[in-house]
Amino acid sequence: MSVLTIHLYVAFLVAALAVLAVWQVPGRRIALWVVTVQIALGIAVMLQGFKVPWYHPALAVVGWAGYMAANAMARRNEKRNALIVAVVSSLLILIAYFVGMEAVKNGYASP
């Protein structure tokens, strides 16, 4: 199984977590770890020569940073702000997911 295939399978999990799990602190923490693994896999895919639009990894990294910020806010009892940041981060992650899927579908993600 190629790294790109694993990256695509983990993308499904990331999208599900972005929609279902970020509403509570444990879900945000799980989402953060899975997105971290996904970004590492994405770096491995890009090092193999695959290309994607520049905004695909940029959106993913900004979404990841948002999950980091949301987790930090939750630890400081800023529950409402943490939820808002998590929702915005999820939207960015879902847009990155869509861009990645479209890149694969249209043959853009090829070495």
PyMOL commands that set and color helices and strands:
alter all, ss='L'
color gray80, all
select helices_A, chain A and resi 3-20+25-47+55-75+79-105
alter helices_A, ss='H'
color red, helices_A
deselect
rebuild
show_as cartoon
